Amino acid sequence: MSTHLQTITLRDDERQPCEVWTRVMGYHRPVSSFNIGKKGEFHERRYFTESAAGLSASVFSHRKNLAA
């Protein structure tokens, strides 16, 4: 069996828009339904990553064991 990677290239007229949803106040909403101020807040969001905070998988497993 032969496997090879193939790159798919689309022209702009072949593309379709992607609808982005986000969780707000406990429920999910499409970003397209936001008012201009809420859209601005959405684009200014910072995303938390464990590695950037210096946390490792062992910290999470320790917390999980404490909760059990």
N, C-alpha and C positions, 0 to 999 in steps of 0.2 A: 504494500500500500504506500503510495507516494503522497506526501503532504507538502503543500507549498502555500505561502502567504500571497494573497492577492489584494492589491490596493484598488478600492472602488472610488472612482472620482465622479462627482455629480456636477452638472452645470447649475447655475443659480435658478434657472427656470424649472429644474427638476426637484428642487428642494421644497420642503413644506415647513411652516412655522412650528416651533415646539412650544407647547404651553407649559409654563413653569408654575407649580403650586408650592405653597409654603404653609406651615402651621402657624396660625395666629389665634391667640386666646383659646386654645384647646380644640380648634377645628381647622380643617384644611380649606384654603381658598386659592383660586388662581391669582397670580400677581397682576394679570391684566385687568382685574376688577378693582384694584386699589386706586385710590385717588392720588393725585400727583405728590402730595406730601408723604404718604405711606410708601409709594414707589421709591422715593428718595431715601427713606429710612431703610428699605429693603436692600438697596444697592450699597449703602454705607455699612451694612452688617459686617461684623468680624466673626470668623468661625473658630471655634475652640478645637485645638488638636492636642492630644495627650503628649505627643513627642515635644511640641513647642513648650508645653508646661513643665516638662521634665518628669512626667509620670511614665511609669513602665507597666507592663502587664502584671508584674508581681504585686504592685500596689493594688491593682484592681482585684486580683485573686484574693489578696489578704482581706480587703473590704468585703468581698463576697462571702468569705468564710465567717467573718464577724457577724454578718447579717443573718446567716443561717441558724 
